[in-house]
Amino acid sequence: MNYPAELLYSSEHEWVRVSGTSAIVGISDFAQGELGDIVFVDIPTVGKTLQAGDVFGSVEAVKTVSDLFMPVTGTIQAINPDLESAPELINTDAYGKGWVVQITGISEADLAQLMSADAYQTHVGV
């Protein structure tokens, strides 16, 4: 499994790549591995401001559907357009082309609640 050190991680297995007061959010390599082959991504929350811990969408794998949780409070500005035709990008490139949403309006206080790559690896038992 791969856990890039420049990312922050939530206990619900989302990752955050911060750029100023905006961020890209995706699903960790661990989570996509547990879910299996992802076949559909549903994000009905574009334009909405959600609190950390709120459900912002779901991913459907061959055998299960899993909610996606906001790792930090923010407004969802965009969905990865490539996931509509190629949701498997989450499986093949979880930290790159498989990103899920872009959010804005994040705070340092929320980011401080997330885990480093090392802490996340401990969290998942790696």
C-alpha positions in Angstrom: 0.0 0.0 0.0 1.0 3.5 -0.7 0.6 6.4 1.8 2.1 9.7 0.4 3.7 11.7 3.2 2.5 15.1 1.8 -1.2 14.1 2.3 -3.4 14.2 5.4 -5.7 11.4 6.2 -9.1 11.0 8.0 -10.1 8.1 10.2 -12.8 7.4 7.5 -10.1 6.7 4.9 -10.2 9.9 2.9 -7.1 11.8 2.0 -6.6 15.6 1.6 -4.0 17.4 -0.6 -4.0 21.0 0.7 -3.3 24.1 -1.5 -3.9 27.3 0.4 -7.5 27.3 1.6 -8.6 24.7 -0.9 -7.9 21.0 -1.2 -8.4 17.9 -3.3 -10.0 15.0 -1.5 -9.9 11.3 -2.4 -10.1 7.8 -1.0 -7.0 6.2 0.4 -5.2 3.2 -1.2 -6.2 1.2 1.8 -9.9 2.0 1.4 -10.0 1.3 -2.4 -8.3 -2.0 -1.7 -11.0 -2.9 0.9 -13.8 -1.9 -1.4 -12.6 -3.7 -4.5 -13.4 -2.7 -8.0 -15.2 0.6 -8.0 -17.9 0.9 -10.7 -19.8 4.1 -9.8 -19.3 7.4 -7.9 -22.2 9.5 -6.8 -21.5 13.1 -5.5 -24.8 15.0 -5.2 -23.3 17.8 -3.0 -21.5 20.1 -5.5 -21.9 23.7 -4.3 -22.8 22.7 -0.8 -20.9 23.6 2.4 -20.6 20.5 4.6 -19.2 20.0 8.0 -16.3 17.6 8.8 -17.8 14.1 9.1 -20.8 14.8 6.9 -21.5 12.4 4.0 -20.7 14.1 0.7 -21.4 11.1 -1.6 -20.9 7.4 -2.2 -18.9 4.9 -4.2 -20.3 1.7 -5.4 -18.0 -1.3 -5.8 -18.9 -4.7 -7.3 -20.1 -6.0 -3.9 -20.9 -2.9 -1.7 -21.8 0.7 -1.5 -19.8 3.0 0.8 -20.4 6.5 2.0 -17.8 9.2 1.5 -17.2 11.5 4.5 -15.9 15.1 4.5 -12.5 15.0 6.1 -12.8 18.8 6.9 -15.5 21.4 6.8 -15.7 23.1 3.4 -17.6 23.8 0.2 -17.5 21.3 -2.6 -16.5 23.2 -5.7 -15.9 20.4 -8.2 -16.1 16.7 -8.9 -13.4 14.9 -10.8 -15.1 14.7 -14.2 -13.1 11.7 -15.2 -14.8 9.5 -12.6 -18.1 9.6 -14.5 -16.7 7.5 -17.4 -13.8 5.8 -15.5 -14.6 5.3 -11.8 -11.9 2.6 -11.7 -9.4 5.5 -11.6 -9.9 5.4 -7.8 -8.5 1.8 -7.9 -5.7 2.4 -10.3 -4.5 5.8 -9.2 -6.0 6.7 -5.8 -3.7 9.6 -5.1 -3.6 11.0 -8.7 -6.2 10.8 -11.4 -8.6 9.1 -8.9 -9.2 12.2 -6.8 -12.9 12.7 -6.0 -13.7 16.3 -5.1 -12.2 19.8 -4.8 -13.2 21.8 -1.8 -12.7 25.4 -0.6 -13.0 27.3 2.6 -11.0 24.8 4.7 -9.5 25.9 8.0 -6.2 25.1 9.8 -8.1 24.0 12.8 -9.8 21.2 10.8 -6.6 20.2 9.1 -5.0 19.8 12.6 -7.5 17.1 13.3 -6.3 14.9 10.4 -3.5 12.3 10.5 -0.1 12.2 9.0 0.8 9.3 6.7 2.6 7.6 9.6 -0.3 8.0 11.9 -2.7 6.7 9.3 -0.6 3.6 8.7 -0.8 2.9 12.4 -4.6 3.5 12.3 -5.1 0.9 9.5 -2.7 -1.5 11.1 0.1 -1.5 8.5 
